[in-house]
Amino acid sequence: MHSYGFPSLHSSPHRKPRARRHPHAPAAVVTTAALSSLGLLLPHQASAAPAPRPSVEEVRARVDELHRQAGTATQAYDAAAERTERQRALLSALMDQVAATTQKLNETRRLLGSYAADRYRGAGPLGGTATLFLAEDPQAFFTRAHLLNRLDGREDAQLARYTQARAETASKRREAAKVALDLEAAQEELRARKQEVQGRLSEANTLLAKLTAAQRAQVAGVRAPAGSGDLPADSPASVAGAKAVAFARAQLGKPYVWGATGPNSYDCSGLTQAAWRAAGVTLPRTTWDQAEAAPRIATKDLRPGDLVFFYGDISHVGIYIGGGRMIHAPRPGAYVREDSVFYQPVHSSVRPG
């Protein structure tokens, strides 16, 4: 039989009986509903007021910042990609060298084995005359005998070559192993930078998805220049500068794609690199390296073809085309276009060529 919480009839006589509540005592339990009706719930139990929706301008500012951060990460990605390709090419060349030295080592080993076999055959129990008479090819006998006479000197030389080839092969293999590790590290950095770019862009896209189509168009619109300054004097472009500008104009309307170097899409430094390549000048891949690849030019002295860099971390670049304007690949979701050279406060400018 169940006791239902009452003391058992067979409980020990020494157990203290349970105290019984007076039937008229007030109830000690107050329901949550009662507290709620009286307004007595604690503050943290109340429903939090929804956060105010950010304004379009606030979203625009945040998206611009995320795109700027993505631009910085893109330059780091470009640098890692360039390093990866360089390490991959170096590893390929080293593996070719390892194969060549290994072949040289094997050939030297074969020659030493041949010399040892000739010495063994020439040191048999028969004398030279008997060996001559028994030889199927007397000319071959004389040739071998001549070689045996010179064997000591040639064997020493081959031993020296063998030792050198073995050392070269071991050295190249060690070098190749180190480059392989560097390549693996570069590839890991490449993956990390890719994730960083994608993370920034994903956050920006999440913000944009909360806007109406009209609001998204407002966010994506052309920005008023954030920088200021006197317009450059616009001295005539050099022949190479004019070619670079012509190439940049031909890319207008093509989409910005981070990590892209053309011909169908570009990131900012990919566009300037391709433009100057068309003019016969090789520039490095990233904005950071491009900013150090040519002489500095004051903004007032800009001429068409010069490169203009932006932001404190030099993560954006455009190509000056004259009239206070530039062509650049602005950001994800945008296209290669013209903008004011004061699109953002100018960090520095250089003149390639």
TAQUI-V187799 format. One record per backbone hydrogen bond with DSSP energy under -1.0 kcal/mol. CO is the residue of the C=O (numbers start at 0). NH is the residue of the N-H. Records with the same first field share a line. If there is no record, write none. Layout:
CO: NH, NH
This chain:
2: 5
7: 10
11: 14
21: 24
30: 34
31: 35
32: 36
33: 37
34: 39
35: 38
41: 44
42: 45
54: 58
55: 59
56: 60
57: 61
58: 62
59: 63
60: 64
61: 65
62: 66
63: 67
64: 68
65: 69
66: 70
67: 71
68: 72
69: 73
70: 74
71: 75
72: 76
73: 77
74: 78
75: 79
76: 80
77: 81
78: 82
79: 83
80: 84
81: 85
82: 86
83: 87
84: 88
85: 89
86: 90
87: 91
88: 92
89: 93
90: 94
91: 95
92: 96
93: 97
94: 98
95: 99
96: 100
97: 101
98: 102
99: 103
100: 104
101: 105
102: 106
103: 107
104: 108
105: 109
106: 110
107: 111
108: 112
109: 113
110: 114
111: 115
112: 116
113: 117
114: 118
115: 119
116: 120
117: 121
120: 123
126: 130
127: 131
128: 132
129: 133
136: 140
137: 141
138: 142
139: 143
140: 144
141: 145
142: 146
143: 147
144: 148
145: 149
149: 153
150: 154
151: 155
152: 156
153: 157
154: 158
155: 159
156: 160
157: 161
158: 162
159: 163
160: 164
161: 165
162: 166
163: 167
164: 168
165: 169
166: 170
167: 171
168: 172
169: 173
170: 174
171: 175
172: 176
173: 177
174: 178
175: 179
176: 180
177: 181
178: 182
179: 183
180: 184
181: 185
182: 186
183: 187
184: 188
185: 189
186: 190
187: 191
188: 192
189: 193
190: 194
191: 195
192: 196
193: 197
194: 198
195: 199
196: 200
197: 201
198: 202
199: 203
200: 204
201: 205
202: 206
203: 207
204: 208
207: 210
211: 215
212: 216
213: 217
214: 218
215: 219
237: 241
238: 242
239: 243
240: 244
241: 245
242: 246
243: 247
244: 248
245: 249
247: 250
248: 251
250: 253
253: 335
254: 265
256: 259
259: 266
264: 261
265: 256
266: 270
267: 271
268: 272
269: 273
270: 274
271: 275
272: 276
273: 277
275: 280
276: 279
285: 289
286: 290
289: 292
294: 350
297: 300
298: 301
299: 232
302: 305
305: 319
306: 349
307: 317
308: 346, 347
309: 315
310: 313
315: 309
317: 307
318: 326
319: 304
321: 324
323: 340
324: 320
325: 338
326: 318
327: 336
330: 333
333: 255
335: 252
336: 327
338: 325
339: 342
341: 226
342: 225
347: 308
348: 296
349: 306
